[in-house]
Amino acid sequence: MPRVPSPAAAHIGARIRWARESATMTQDELAVAAGIDSSNVRAYESGRAMPSIHTLLRIAQALRTPVSQFLDELALDMFPTNQADARRRAG
């Protein structure tokens, strides 16, 4: 079954891609500069995976951009919730 990207992962991934392309870097160059695997860069940019905070900081450093650029306009409703989480918030 293919993974469906969450709106949050897609949002962050699009911002990583934009910053990388603005820096005229390839995905492989970003991966080397950030010390991560290039397949992870592809997964983040496509929204198939969500980078950890640590990885996001490494990507921001490699792109010489503030990490806040990736998080700007991110909202709680972009994250998937399960029913147990929804019940805790409602209760």
C-alpha positions as CSV (number, residue, x, y, z in Angstrom):
1,M,0.0,0.0,0.0
2,P,1.5,3.4,-1.0
3,R,2.1,5.9,1.8
4,V,-0.1,9.0,1.6
5,P,1.8,12.1,2.6
6,S,0.4,14.2,5.4
7,P,-0.3,17.8,4.7
8,A,2.4,18.7,7.2
9,A,5.1,16.5,5.6
10,A,4.1,17.8,2.2
11,H,4.3,21.4,3.4
12,I,7.8,20.9,4.9
13,G,9.0,19.0,1.9
14,A,7.9,21.7,-0.5
15,R,9.8,24.2,1.5
16,I,12.9,22.1,1.6
17,R,12.7,21.6,-2.2
18,W,12.3,25.4,-2.7
19,A,15.2,26.2,-0.4
20,R,17.4,23.6,-2.1
21,E,16.6,24.8,-5.6
22,S,17.1,28.4,-4.6
23,A,20.6,27.4,-3.4
24,T,21.1,25.6,-6.7
25,M,21.9,22.3,-5.0
26,T,20.9,18.9,-6.2
27,Q,19.3,16.4,-3.8
28,D,22.6,14.5,-3.7
29,E,24.5,17.7,-2.8
30,L,22.1,18.5,-0.1
31,A,22.3,15.0,1.3
32,V,26.1,15.2,1.5
33,A,26.1,18.7,3.0
34,A,23.5,17.7,5.6
35,G,25.1,14.2,6.3
36,I,21.9,12.3,5.4
37,D,21.0,9.8,2.7
38,S,19.9,11.2,-0.6
39,S,16.9,8.8,-0.5
40,N,15.8,10.6,2.6
41,V,16.0,13.9,0.9
42,R,13.7,12.6,-1.9
43,A,11.3,11.2,0.7
44,Y,11.2,14.5,2.6
45,E,10.7,16.6,-0.6
46,S,7.9,14.4,-1.8
47,G,6.2,14.5,1.5
48,R,6.4,10.7,2.0
49,A,8.4,11.1,5.2
50,M,8.7,13.7,8.0
51,P,12.2,14.7,9.0
52,S,13.1,14.7,12.7
53,I,13.9,18.1,14.3
54,H,17.6,17.1,14.3
55,T,17.5,16.3,10.6
56,L,15.6,19.5,9.8
57,L,18.2,21.5,11.6
58,R,21.0,19.8,9.6
59,I,19.2,20.5,6.4
60,A,18.7,24.2,7.3
61,Q,22.4,24.5,8.2
62,A,23.4,22.9,4.9
63,L,21.1,25.3,3.0
64,R,22.2,28.2,5.2
65,T,18.6,29.1,6.0
66,P,16.8,29.4,9.3
67,V,14.8,26.3,10.2
68,S,11.8,28.5,10.7
69,Q,11.5,28.8,6.9
70,F,10.4,25.2,6.8
71,L,7.9,25.6,9.7
72,D,6.3,28.9,8.6
73,E,2.6,28.6,8.1
74,L,2.5,25.0,9.5
75,A,-0.7,24.4,11.4
76,L,-1.8,21.7,13.9
77,D,-4.6,20.6,11.6
78,M,-2.0,19.6,9.0
79,F,-1.0,16.7,11.2
80,P,-2.9,13.4,11.2
81,T,-4.6,12.5,14.4
82,N,-6.0,9.2,15.6
83,Q,-9.2,8.8,17.5
84,A,-7.5,8.4,20.8
85,D,-5.7,11.7,20.4
86,A,-9.0,13.4,19.4
87,R,-10.8,12.1,22.5
88,R,-8.0,13.3,24.8
89,R,-8.2,16.8,23.4
90,A,-12.0,16.9,23.6
91,G,-12.1,15.5,27.1
